[in-house]
Amino acid sequence: MTTSHVTTHILDTSSGRPAAEVAVELFAQRDGDWSSVARGVTDSDGRLRNLGPEQLSVGVYRLLFATGAYFAREQITTFFPEVALTFEIANADQHYHVPLLLSPFAYSTYRGS
C-alpha cells in the first residue's frame, strides 16, 4: 500500500482507544479559497494512511475531522461537531503526519513522524 503525503491518526483519549470510522477530508488553500483534495475514513486503529496523493505541493492545507458523527455513534455528547486543523507544507520532500488526540470537550495535535 502506498502512503499518502499527509497521514493522520486519531486517539480518543476519553476511552483510551483509537477513534475508528471517523470521516476526514483534506483541503488545499488556493488563492484564498479552500478546495477538497481527498477524503477518507480512519481504520480500526484510528489511522488514515491513504488520504490523498503521494505528493502535494508547498502550501497551506486543512484536515477536517467529523468528530460529531463519531461521538454520536458512541452515544457521547461532544462540544466539537468537527475539528479543523490547518497546517503548512513547507517542504514537499517531507512526509506530514498530523495526529489528533480527541475527547468530547478538548483536543490537541502536533506534527508527528
VOKOL-134384 format. One record per atom (N, C-alpha, C): atom name; y, x, z. Coordinates in nm, 3 decimals, m for minus. Example, Ala and Ser with C-alpha at 12.3 -4.5 7.8 and 13.67 -1.06 7.14 Angstrom:
BEGIN
atom:N; north:m0.569; east:1.319; up:0.780
atom:CA; north:m0.450; east:1.230; up:0.780
atom:C; north:m0.330; east:1.320; up:0.780
atom:N; north:m0.225; east:1.285; up:0.708
atom:CA; north:m0.106; east:1.367; up:0.714
atom:C; north:0.003; east:1.290; up:0.787
END
This chain:
BEGIN
atom:N; north:m0.118; east:0.084; up:0.000
atom:CA; north:0.000; east:0.000; up:0.000
atom:C; north:0.124; east:0.089; up:0.000
atom:N; north:0.219; east:0.057; up:m0.083
atom:CA; north:0.345; east:0.129; up:m0.090
atom:C; north:0.440; east:0.080; up:0.019
atom:N; north:0.506; east:0.172; up:0.085
atom:CA; north:0.601; east:0.136; up:0.189
atom:C; north:0.739; east:0.119; up:0.127
atom:N; north:0.810; east:0.020; up:0.176
atom:CA; north:0.945; east:m0.007; up:0.130
atom:C; north:1.041; east:0.099; up:0.182
atom:N; north:1.157; east:0.107; up:0.121
atom:CA; north:1.263; east:0.197; up:0.165
atom:C; north:1.312; east:0.155; up:0.303
atom:N; north:1.316; east:0.023; up:0.328
atom:CA; north:1.355; east:m0.032; up:0.458
atom:C; north:1.235; east:m0.107; up:0.515
atom:N; north:1.201; east:m0.076; up:0.639
atom:CA; north:1.093; east:m0.147; up:0.709
atom:C; north:1.146; east:m0.193; up:0.844
atom:N; north:1.070; east:m0.284; up:0.908
atom:CA; north:1.111; east:m0.333; up:1.039
atom:C; north:0.987; east:m0.362; up:1.123
atom:N; north:1.009; east:m0.378; up:1.250
atom:CA; north:0.904; east:m0.409; up:1.347
atom:C; north:0.971; east:m0.489; up:1.457
atom:N; north:0.915; east:m0.604; up:1.491
atom:CA; north:0.975; east:m0.689; up:1.595
atom:C; north:0.881; east:m0.698; up:1.714
atom:N; north:0.934; east:m0.664; up:1.831
atom:CA; north:0.861; east:m0.680; up:1.955
atom:C; north:0.928; east:m0.788; up:2.039
atom:N; north:0.851; east:m0.885; up:2.082
atom:CA; north:0.900; east:m0.990; up:2.171
atom:C; north:0.888; east:m0.937; up:2.313
atom:N; north:0.999; east:m0.890; up:2.367
atom:CA; north:0.995; east:m0.827; up:2.499
atom:C; north:0.971; east:m0.928; up:2.611
atom:N; north:0.991; east:m1.057; up:2.585
atom:CA; north:0.966; east:m1.157; up:2.688
atom:C; north:0.817; east:m1.182; up:2.707
atom:N; north:0.739; east:m1.158; up:2.603
atom:CA; north:0.594; east:m1.179; up:2.613
atom:C; north:0.518; east:m1.047; up:2.614
atom:N; north:0.585; east:m0.938; up:2.576
atom:CA; north:0.518; east:m0.809; up:2.568
atom:C; north:0.427; east:m0.798; up:2.447
atom:N; north:0.453; east:m0.880; up:2.344
atom:CA; north:0.368; east:m0.880; up:2.224
atom:C; north:0.453; east:m0.864; up:2.098
atom:N; north:0.390; east:m0.825; up:1.990
atom:CA; north:0.460; east:m0.822; up:1.861
atom:C; north:0.499; east:m0.965; up:1.821
atom:N; north:0.608; east:m0.979; up:1.750
atom:CA; north:0.653; east:m1.110; up:1.701
atom:C; north:0.598; east:m1.129; up:1.560
atom:N; north:0.491; east:m1.204; up:1.549
atom:CA; north:0.424; east:m1.228; up:1.421
atom:C; north:0.486; east:m1.347; up:1.349
atom:N; north:0.474; east:m1.344; up:1.218
atom:CA; north:0.515; east:m1.454; up:1.131
atom:C; north:0.665; east:m1.487; up:1.141
atom:N; north:0.748; east:m1.384; up:1.155
atom:CA; north:0.893; east:m1.402; up:1.155
atom:C; north:0.943; east:m1.373; up:1.013
atom:N; north:1.015; east:m1.470; up:0.956
atom:CA; north:1.074; east:m1.451; up:0.824
atom:C; north:1.191; east:m1.354; up:0.834
atom:N; north:1.198; east:m1.261; up:0.739
atom:CA; north:1.304; east:m1.160; up:0.735
atom:C; north:1.355; east:m1.153; up:0.592
atom:N; north:1.488; east:m1.147; up:0.579
atom:CA; north:1.547; east:m1.132; up:0.445
atom:C; north:1.640; east:m1.012; up:0.446
atom:N; north:1.634; east:m0.933; up:0.339
atom:CA; north:1.717; east:m0.816; up:0.322
atom:C; north:1.827; east:m0.847; up:0.220
atom:N; north:1.950; east:m0.819; up:0.259
atom:CA; north:2.066; east:m0.842; up:0.173
atom:C; north:2.137; east:m0.709; up:0.147
atom:N; north:2.203; east:m0.700; up:0.032
atom:CA; north:2.287; east:m0.586; up:m0.002
atom:C; north:2.430; east:m0.635; up:m0.018
atom:N; north:2.525; east:m0.556; up:0.029
atom:CA; north:2.666; east:m0.590; up:0.012
atom:C; north:2.718; east:m0.522; up:m0.114
atom:N; north:2.769; east:m0.603; up:m0.205
atom:CA; north:2.825; east:m0.553; up:m0.330
atom:C; north:2.959; east:m0.620; up:m0.353
atom:N; north:3.065; east:m0.541; up:m0.361
atom:CA; north:3.200; east:m0.594; up:m0.384
atom:C; north:3.238; east:m0.702; up:m0.283
atom:N; north:3.199; east:m0.682; up:m0.158
atom:CA; north:3.235; east:m0.775; up:m0.051
atom:C; north:3.145; east:m0.896; up:m0.037
atom:N; north:3.052; east:m0.915; up:m0.130
atom:CA; north:2.960; east:m1.029; up:m0.124
atom:C; north:2.820; east:m0.981; up:m0.088
atom:N; north:2.742; east:m1.070; up:m0.028
atom:CA; north:2.604; east:m1.039; up:0.008
atom:C; north:2.509; east:m1.100; up:m0.095
atom:N; north:2.414; east:m1.022; up:m0.141
atom:CA; north:2.312; east:m1.074; up:m0.233
atom:C; north:2.174; east:m1.039; up:m0.178
atom:N; north:2.084; east:m1.134; up:m0.192
atom:CA; north:1.948; east:m1.116; up:m0.142
atom:C; north:1.875; east:m1.012; up:m0.227
atom:N; north:1.809; east:m0.919; up:m0.159
atom:CA; north:1.732; east:m0.815; up:m0.227
atom:C; north:1.583; east:m0.845; up:m0.217
atom:N; north:1.540; east:m0.891; up:m0.099
atom:CA; north:1.397; east:m0.916; up:m0.076
atom:C; north:1.380; east:m1.002; up:0.048
atom:N; north:1.261; east:m1.057; up:0.060
atom:CA; north:1.226; east:m1.132; up:0.180
atom:C; north:1.079; east:m1.116; up:0.208
atom:N; north:1.043; east:m1.134; up:0.334
atom:CA; north:0.904; east:m1.121; up:0.373
atom:C; north:0.882; east:m1.181; up:0.510
atom:N; north:0.762; east:m1.166; up:0.562
atom:CA; north:0.723; east:m1.221; up:0.692
atom:C; north:0.647; east:m1.112; up:0.767
atom:N; north:0.675; east:m1.099; up:0.896
atom:CA; north:0.607; east:m0.997; up:0.975
atom:C; north:0.458; east:m1.030; up:0.988
atom:N; north:0.377; east:m0.924; up:0.997
atom:CA; north:0.232; east:m0.941; up:1.010
atom:C; north:0.195; east:m0.964; up:1.157
atom:N; north:0.066; east:m0.965; up:1.186
atom:CA; north:0.020; east:m0.992; up:1.322
atom:C; north:0.062; east:m0.885; up:1.422
atom:N; north:0.101; east:m0.767; up:1.372
atom:CA; north:0.151; east:m0.660; up:1.458
atom:C; north:0.303; east:m0.659; up:1.463
atom:N; north:0.368; east:m0.763; up:1.408
atom:CA; north:0.514; east:m0.772; up:1.410
atom:C; north:0.582; east:m0.680; up:1.310
atom:N; north:0.506; east:m0.624; up:1.218
atom:CA; north:0.560; east:m0.526; up:1.122
atom:C; north:0.579; east:m0.588; up:0.984
atom:N; north:0.680; east:m0.536; up:0.916
atom:CA; north:0.706; east:m0.572; up:0.777
atom:C; north:0.725; east:m0.442; up:0.701
atom:N; north:0.619; east:m0.399; up:0.634
atom:CA; north:0.618; east:m0.269; up:0.564
atom:C; north:0.652; east:m0.282; up:0.417
atom:N; north:0.644; east:m0.403; up:0.363
atom:CA; north:0.661; east:m0.421; up:0.219
atom:C; north:0.784; east:m0.508; up:0.188
atom:N; north:0.892; east:m0.481; up:0.257
atom:CA; north:1.016; east:m0.555; up:0.237
atom:C; north:1.102; east:m0.482; up:0.135
atom:N; north:1.106; east:m0.534; up:0.017
atom:CA; north:1.196; east:m0.479; up:m0.082
atom:C; north:1.140; east:m0.362; up:m0.159
atom:N; north:1.225; east:m0.300; up:m0.235
atom:CA; north:1.182; east:m0.193; up:m0.325
atom:C; north:1.154; east:m0.062; up:m0.251
atom:N; north:1.089; east:0.029; up:m0.322
atom:CA; north:1.062; east:0.162; up:m0.268
atom:C; north:1.190; east:0.243; up:m0.255
atom:N; north:1.291; east:0.210; up:m0.333
atom:CA; north:1.416; east:0.286; up:m0.332
atom:C; north:1.536; east:0.191; up:m0.338
atom:N; north:1.634; east:0.219; up:m0.255
atom:CA; north:1.761; east:0.146; up:m0.256
atom:C; north:1.874; east:0.248; up:m0.271
atom:N; north:1.984; east:0.203; up:m0.324
atom:CA; north:2.099; east:0.293; up:m0.340
atom:C; north:2.177; east:0.300; up:m0.209
atom:N; north:2.262; east:0.400; up:m0.199
atom:CA; north:2.352; east:0.414; up:m0.086
atom:C; north:2.438; east:0.289; up:m0.078
atom:N; north:2.458; east:0.237; up:0.044
atom:CA; north:2.540; east:0.117; up:0.060
atom:C; north:2.513; east:0.047; up:0.192
atom:N; north:2.573; east:m0.070; up:0.208
atom:CA; north:2.562; east:m0.149; up:0.330
atom:C; north:2.461; east:m0.261; up:0.306
atom:N; north:2.372; east:m0.279; up:0.403
atom:CA; north:2.264; east:m0.376; up:0.394
atom:C; north:2.259; east:m0.459; up:0.522
atom:N; north:2.190; east:m0.571; up:0.514
atom:CA; north:2.176; east:m0.659; up:0.630
atom:C; north:2.033; east:m0.713; up:0.632
atom:N; north:1.973; east:m0.710; up:0.749
atom:CA; north:1.845; east:m0.777; up:0.772
atom:C; north:1.875; east:m0.905; up:0.850
atom:N; north:1.823; east:m1.016; up:0.802
atom:CA; north:1.841; east:m1.145; up:0.868
atom:C; north:1.705; east:m1.193; up:0.916
atom:N; north:1.690; east:m1.206; up:1.047
atom:CA; north:1.564; east:m1.245; up:1.110
atom:C; north:1.571; east:m1.392; up:1.153
atom:N; north:1.472; east:m1.470; up:1.117
atom:CA; north:1.466; east:m1.614; up:1.153
atom:C; north:1.404; east:m1.628; up:1.292
atom:N; north:1.479; east:m1.590; up:1.392
atom:CA; north:1.427; east:m1.588; up:1.529
atom:C; north:1.413; east:m1.728; up:1.588
atom:N; north:1.497; east:m1.820; up:1.547
atom:CA; north:1.488; east:m1.957; up:1.599
atom:C; north:1.356; east:m2.022; up:1.565
atom:N; north:1.311; east:m2.006; up:1.441
atom:CA; north:1.183; east:m2.064; up:1.399
atom:C; north:1.067; east:m2.000; up:1.475
atom:N; north:1.075; east:m1.870; up:1.499
atom:CA; north:0.971; east:m1.801; up:1.575
atom:C; north:0.962; east:m1.859; up:1.716
atom:N; north:1.074; east:m1.867; up:1.787
atom:CA; north:1.070; east:m1.919; up:1.923
atom:C; north:1.033; east:m2.066; up:1.928
atom:N; north:1.072; east:m2.143; up:1.829
atom:CA; north:1.033; east:m2.285; up:1.823
atom:C; north:0.880; east:m2.297; up:1.816
atom:N; north:0.816; east:m2.212; up:1.735
atom:CA; north:0.669; east:m2.214; up:1.728
atom:C; north:0.606; east:m2.179; up:1.862
atom:N; north:0.674; east:m2.092; up:1.937
atom:CA; north:0.625; east:m2.051; up:2.069
atom:C; north:0.665; east:m2.152; up:2.178
atom:N; north:0.738; east:m2.256; up:2.139
atom:CA; north:0.789; east:m2.359; up:2.230
atom:C; north:0.877; east:m2.299; up:2.339
atom:N; north:0.968; east:m2.210; up:2.294
atom:CA; north:1.062; east:m2.144; up:2.383
atom:C; north:1.203; east:m2.168; up:2.331
atom:N; north:1.293; east:m2.206; up:2.418
atom:CA; north:1.433; east:m2.224; up:2.382
atom:C; north:1.498; east:m2.086; up:2.367
atom:N; north:1.579; east:m2.071; up:2.262
atom:CA; north:1.646; east:m1.944; up:2.241
atom:C; north:1.795; east:m1.966; up:2.218
atom:N; north:1.873; east:m1.868; up:2.251
atom:CA; north:2.017; east:m1.871; up:2.227
atom:C; north:2.052; east:m1.827; up:2.086
atom:N; north:1.961; east:m1.751; up:2.024
atom:CA; north:1.987; east:m1.691; up:1.892
atom:C; north:1.896; east:m1.754; up:1.786
atom:N; north:1.948; east:m1.847; up:1.705
atom:CA; north:1.867; east:m1.906; up:1.598
atom:C; north:1.836; east:m1.806; up:1.487
atom:N; north:1.917; east:m1.701; up:1.478
atom:CA; north:1.891; east:m1.593; up:1.384
atom:C; north:1.958; east:m1.467; up:1.436
atom:N; north:1.907; east:m1.353; up:1.390
atom:CA; north:1.967; east:m1.224; up:1.424
atom:C; north:1.998; east:m1.154; up:1.293
atom:N; north:2.121; east:m1.110; up:1.277
atom:CA; north:2.164; east:m1.036; up:1.158
atom:C; north:2.198; east:m0.893; up:1.200
atom:N; north:2.130; east:m0.797; up:1.141
atom:CA; north:2.155; east:m0.656; up:1.169
atom:C; north:2.210; east:m0.591; up:1.043
atom:N; north:2.332; east:m0.542; up:1.052
atom:CA; north:2.397; east:m0.478; up:0.939
atom:C; north:2.393; east:m0.327; up:0.961
atom:N; north:2.355; east:m0.255; up:0.857
atom:CA; north:2.341; east:m0.110; up:0.867
atom:C; north:2.377; east:m0.047; up:0.734
atom:N; north:2.394; east:0.085; up:0.736
atom:CA; north:2.434; east:0.156; up:0.615
atom:C; north:2.330; east:0.259; up:0.575
atom:N; north:2.291; east:0.256; up:0.451
atom:CA; north:2.207; east:0.360; up:0.394
atom:C; north:2.302; east:0.467; up:0.340
atom:N; north:2.304; east:0.580; up:0.408
atom:CA; north:2.395; east:0.688; up:0.371
atom:C; north:2.325; east:0.795; up:0.287
atom:N; north:2.192; east:0.797; up:0.295
atom:CA; north:2.114; east:0.896; up:0.222
atom:C; north:1.997; east:0.824; up:0.156
atom:N; north:2.001; east:0.810; up:0.026
atom:CA; north:1.899; east:0.735; up:m0.048
atom:C; north:1.763; east:0.804; up:m0.046
atom:N; north:1.757; east:0.928; up:0.002
atom:CA; north:1.630; east:1.001; up:0.008
atom:C; north:1.555; east:0.979; up:0.139
atom:N; north:1.619; east:0.914; up:0.236
atom:CA; north:1.555; east:0.892; up:0.365
atom:C; north:1.497; east:0.751; up:0.375
atom:N; north:1.396; east:0.737; up:0.460
atom:CA; north:1.337; east:0.606; up:0.492
atom:C; north:1.419; east:0.545; up:0.606
atom:N; north:1.438; east:0.414; up:0.605
atom:CA; north:1.513; east:0.345; up:0.708
atom:C; north:1.424; east:0.242; up:0.776
atom:N; north:1.397; east:0.266; up:0.905
atom:CA; north:1.317; east:0.173; up:0.985
atom:C; north:1.411; east:0.111; up:1.087
atom:N; north:1.421; east:m0.021; up:1.087
atom:CA; north:1.516; east:m0.093; up:1.172
atom:C; north:1.438; east:m0.189; up:1.262
atom:N; north:1.395; east:m0.144; up:1.380
atom:CA; north:1.319; east:m0.229; up:1.471
atom:C; north:1.410; east:m0.328; up:1.544
atom:N; north:1.349; east:m0.437; up:1.589
atom:CA; north:1.420; east:m0.538; up:1.667
atom:C; north:1.341; east:m0.565; up:1.794
atom:N; north:1.405; east:m0.545; up:1.909
atom:CA; north:1.348; east:m0.583; up:2.038
atom:C; north:1.411; east:m0.716; up:2.074
atom:N; north:1.328; east:m0.817; up:2.093
atom:CA; north:1.375; east:m0.955; up:2.097
atom:C; north:1.330; east:m1.027; up:2.222
atom:N; north:1.419; east:m1.107; up:2.279
atom:CA; north:1.384; east:m1.203; up:2.383
atom:C; north:1.468; east:m1.328; up:2.358
atom:N; north:1.441; east:m1.437; up:2.426
atom:CA; north:1.514; east:m1.561; up:2.396
atom:C; north:1.666; east:m1.552; up:2.414
atom:N; north:1.713; east:m1.463; up:2.501
atom:CA; north:1.855; east:m1.459; up:2.530
atom:C; north:1.918; east:m1.321; up:2.513
atom:N; north:1.847; east:m1.231; up:2.446
atom:CA; north:1.901; east:m1.096; up:2.421
atom:C; north:1.821; east:m1.031; up:2.310
atom:N; north:1.884; east:m0.932; up:2.247
atom:CA; north:1.813; east:m0.849; up:2.151
atom:C; north:1.880; east:m0.713; up:2.145
atom:N; north:1.804; east:m0.615; up:2.099
atom:CA; north:1.859; east:m0.482; up:2.077
atom:C; north:1.787; east:m0.420; up:1.958
atom:N; north:1.847; east:m0.315; up:1.906
atom:CA; north:1.792; east:m0.248; up:1.791
atom:C; north:1.829; east:m0.101; up:1.796
atom:N; north:1.771; east:m0.025; up:1.707
atom:CA; north:1.801; east:0.117; up:1.695
atom:C; north:1.747; east:0.163; up:1.561
atom:N; north:1.784; east:0.282; up:1.520
atom:CA; north:1.728; east:0.338; up:1.398
atom:C; north:1.597; east:0.406; up:1.434
atom:N; north:1.489; east:0.352; up:1.383
atom:CA; north:1.357; east:0.407; up:1.412
atom:C; north:1.319; east:0.515; up:1.314
atom:N; north:1.193; east:0.553; up:1.321
atom:CA; north:1.144; east:0.658; up:1.230
atom:C; north:1.024; east:0.609; up:1.153
END
